[in-house]
Amino acid sequence: MGQDIIVTIGRQFGSGGHEIGRRLAKSLGWTMYDKELLKLQAKQSGIAEKVLESYDEQPTSSLLYSIVMDVYPSMNYVGNSLNQQVYQAQYDSIRALKDKGSCIIVGRGADYILRDCPNLVSVFIHAPLEERAKRVAEFEKVTVEKAADIIQKADKKRASFYNFQTDKKWGHVSSYMLSIDSSQVGYDGAVRLIEQYIELKKEFGAGAAQET
């Protein structure tokens, strides 16, 4: 297999997925796309960045879009509504990244959009709610109870977006290649695990699965 690798990171809110992605990018010398992806979309699509932010990882409510998605699961469809155009802009931007060398993409269903990429490494970062609530409470300067409420709402939004846009289930072990509990190994430990997985994937390639 080629040496360029694309790592996609799905994450529970407060699990440190973004920070793990940032540290992984620094360690490997790769580019990480998260909010930066919105700017790329805005530049390529002509849709205002503020509009893209308002739709970021939000499930569409278009009945027509859901019907089309059932018939054409490749998601390569452009409708007339703004949310359809926003998702298409995101889809095109993520697909374009697979030809730009190794990189890391956080969220936005990138693992599904790039599911046909042989050099994909899809990761899901999670942690117990109580651990995430402590982290979010400290960061947001709120009570642990309030933090838990913020987390549950954010996770519900991410799950709705992912489950609607893909044929997988957000956070389910079968939806990803590697699942890591950041509370058990820490952020740097998670980075090491992902790096080790990348090296193993490069070493064994697609043929590894055929050995079982």
C-alpha positions in Angstrom: 0.0 0.0 0.0 1.0 3.6 -0.5 2.6 5.4 2.4 0.2 8.3 2.6 -2.2 7.7 5.5 -5.4 9.6 6.3 -6.4 9.4 10.0 -10.0 10.3 10.8 -11.0 10.9 14.4 -14.5 10.6 15.7 -14.9 11.6 19.4 -17.2 12.0 22.3 -17.4 15.5 23.6 -14.9 16.1 26.3 -12.9 13.0 25.5 -9.9 15.0 24.1 -10.3 13.9 20.5 -9.3 17.2 19.1 -6.3 17.6 21.4 -5.2 14.0 20.5 -5.5 14.9 16.8 -3.5 18.0 17.4 -0.7 16.2 19.2 -0.7 13.4 16.6 -0.4 16.0 13.8 2.5 17.6 15.7 4.3 14.3 16.3 4.0 13.1 12.7 4.4 16.5 11.0 1.1 16.2 9.3 -1.8 18.7 8.7 -4.9 18.4 10.9 -8.2 19.5 9.5 -11.0 20.5 11.9 -12.4 24.0 11.9 -9.7 24.6 9.3 -11.9 22.4 7.0 -14.7 25.0 7.2 -12.4 27.7 5.8 -11.4 25.3 3.0 -15.0 24.6 2.2 -15.9 28.3 2.2 -13.0 29.0 -0.2 -13.9 26.2 -2.6 -17.7 26.5 -2.5 -18.2 30.2 -2.2 -20.6 29.7 0.8 -19.9 32.1 3.6 -17.8 30.7 6.5 -20.3 31.8 9.1 -23.0 29.9 7.3 -20.8 26.8 7.2 -20.2 27.1 10.9 -23.9 27.2 11.7 -24.4 23.9 9.8 -21.3 22.3 11.2 -22.0 18.6 12.1 -25.7 19.3 12.1 -28.1 16.7 10.7 -30.1 18.0 7.7 -33.9 18.1 8.0 -34.5 17.8 4.2 -36.9 15.0 3.4 -35.8 15.1 -0.2 -32.2 14.7 0.8 -33.0 11.7 3.0 -34.8 10.0 0.2 -31.9 10.7 -2.2 -29.4 9.4 0.4 -31.4 6.1 0.7 -31.2 5.6 -3.1 -27.7 7.0 -3.6 -25.6 6.3 -0.4 -22.5 7.7 -2.0 -23.8 11.1 -0.9 -22.5 12.6 -4.1 -25.6 14.8 -4.6 -26.3 18.5 -4.9 -29.8 19.8 -4.2 -31.2 23.3 -4.1 -31.5 23.8 -0.3 -28.7 25.4 1.6 -28.0 22.5 3.9 -27.6 20.2 0.9 -25.1 22.6 -0.6 -23.2 22.9 2.7 -23.0 19.1 3.0 -21.9 18.8 -0.6 -19.2 21.4 0.0 -18.0 19.5 3.0 -18.1 16.2 1.1 -16.1 17.5 -1.8 -13.5 19.1 0.5 -12.9 15.9 2.5 -12.7 13.8 -0.7 -10.2 16.2 -2.1 -7.9 15.7 0.9 -7.2 12.1 0.1 -5.0 13.2 -2.8 -3.0 15.8 -0.8 -0.8 13.4 1.3 -1.0 12.2 4.8 -3.3 14.2 7.1 -5.7 14.0 10.1 -9.4 14.9 9.9 -11.5 15.4 13.0 -15.2 14.7 12.9 -17.7 15.5 10.1 -18.2 11.8 9.1 -14.9 11.8 7.3 -14.4 8.1 8.0 -17.5 7.3 6.1 -16.8 9.7 3.3 -13.4 8.2 2.8 -14.5 4.6 3.5 -13.2 3.4 0.1 -9.7 4.8 0.7 -7.3 1.9 1.3 -5.0 4.1 3.4 -7.7 5.1 5.9 -7.2 4.8 9.6 -10.5 5.5 11.4 -10.3 6.2 15.1 -12.9 6.9 17.8 -11.9 8.5 21.1 -14.2 8.0 24.1 -14.1 8.2 27.9 -16.5 7.7 30.8 -19.0 10.5 31.2 -17.8 11.4 34.7 -14.3 11.9 33.4 -15.4 14.0 30.5 -17.7 16.1 32.8 -14.8 16.9 35.1 -12.7 18.1 32.1 -15.5 20.1 30.5 -16.4 21.7 33.9 -12.9 22.9 34.4 -12.5 24.2 30.9 -15.9 25.9 30.7 -15.9 27.1 34.3 -19.3 25.4 35.1 -20.5 22.8 37.5 -20.0 19.1 36.8 -23.7 18.7 36.5 -23.9 21.5 33.9 -20.9 20.0 32.0 -22.6 16.6 31.9 -25.7 18.3 30.3 -23.5 20.1 27.7 -21.8 16.8 26.9 -25.0 14.8 26.4 -26.4 17.5 24.1 -23.2 17.7 22.1 -23.0 13.9 21.8 -26.6 13.7 20.7 -26.0 16.2 17.9 -22.9 14.4 16.7 -24.6 11.1 16.8 -27.6 12.4 14.9 -25.4 13.9 12.2 -23.3 10.7 11.8 -26.2 8.3 11.9 -28.1 10.3 9.4 -25.3 10.9 6.9 -23.9 7.3 7.0 -25.0 3.7 7.2 -23.1 3.2 10.5 -23.8 3.9 14.1 -21.8 6.7 15.8 -19.5 5.4 18.5 -20.2 1.8 17.8 -17.1 -0.4 17.7 -17.9 -1.8 14.3 -17.9 1.7 12.8 -14.2 2.3 13.4 -10.8 0.5 13.0 -9.5 1.7 16.4 -11.4 2.7 19.5 -9.5 4.3 22.4 -10.6 5.2 26.0 -8.5 8.3 26.6 -9.1 8.1 30.3 -7.1 4.9 30.4 -4.1 5.8 28.4 -4.1 9.7 28.4 -3.7 11.9 25.4 -0.1 11.0 24.7 -0.8 7.3 25.1 -3.6 7.6 22.6 -1.2 9.3 20.2 1.2 6.4 20.6 -1.5 3.8 20.0 -2.6 5.5 16.8 1.0 5.8 15.6 1.6 2.1 16.3 -1.6 1.2 14.4 -0.4 3.3 11.4 2.9 1.5 11.4 1.2 -1.9 11.5 -1.1 -0.9 8.7 1.8 0.2 6.6 3.6 -3.1 7.4 0.8 -5.5 6.8 -1.5 -3.6 4.5 -4.8 -4.9 3.1 -3.4 -8.4 3.1 -3.5 -8.7 6.9 -7.3 -9.1 6.9 -7.1 -11.9 4.4 -4.9 -14.0 6.8 -7.8 -14.5 9.3 
